[in-house]
Amino acid sequence: MPTPSRHKNRPASVTHVDFGFTSATEFWREVVLRARSRFLGHESRQHAVEAAWAAWHLHEWVWQDKHVGGPASGTDYVAFRDGLLNACPELAWMRDVADAGKHQGLGRPEMKNDPGASGRVATSLRIGIEDKNHDFADALNRVIGWWRTHHFPH
């Protein structure tokens, strides 16, 4: 029987779609690294959003490897996610690009209270953080390097 969600407006259970991936490592190799390669081979807004999406959502695959079948919610998940964001600040930038690419903007409460912390990809493929521009490719490479060092050394 599915486990009911404790959050309003969320489905009562997680429906897993079988893409054939058996681990976060497979997702890392087949989706994240390939998205990065596509971006580096042809730097475009499309490839930036796709690479950011893959680099950010990898954390849910890592969570699922450690908590098979458990939802990506609750205090343990939030602590895990926040620990990643604190350890790799550029991962938060990938989250912001992925979210803005999906929703056309950022609507998290902390973003509304601190507009200087918002990230965005301009047509020049730079991310603006607190009035400073960062090269998207550099930020993406730092995130990939962090994931490689801490979770996927091979």
Number of C-alpha atoms within 10 A of each C-alpha: 4 8 11 11 15 11 10 7 7 10 12 13 14 15 10 7 7 7 7 8 13 11 13 20 18 13 20 23 12 12 18 22 16 15 22 23 14 16 21 16 10 12 16 15 16 12 18 26 23 22 27 29 22 22 24 23 17 19 18 16 20 17 18 16 15 12 12 10 13 15 16 18 13 12 9 10 16 12 12 14 18 13 11 16 16 11 11 16 13 22 25 20 27 29 21 26 28 26 20 17 20 12 10 10 15 21 12 11 8 11 14 12 9 10 12 13 15 21 25 24 23 12 9 11 17 18 24 19 15 12 11 9 15 18 13 24 18 12 19 22 14 16 22 19 15 18 19 13 11 8 13 14 9 6
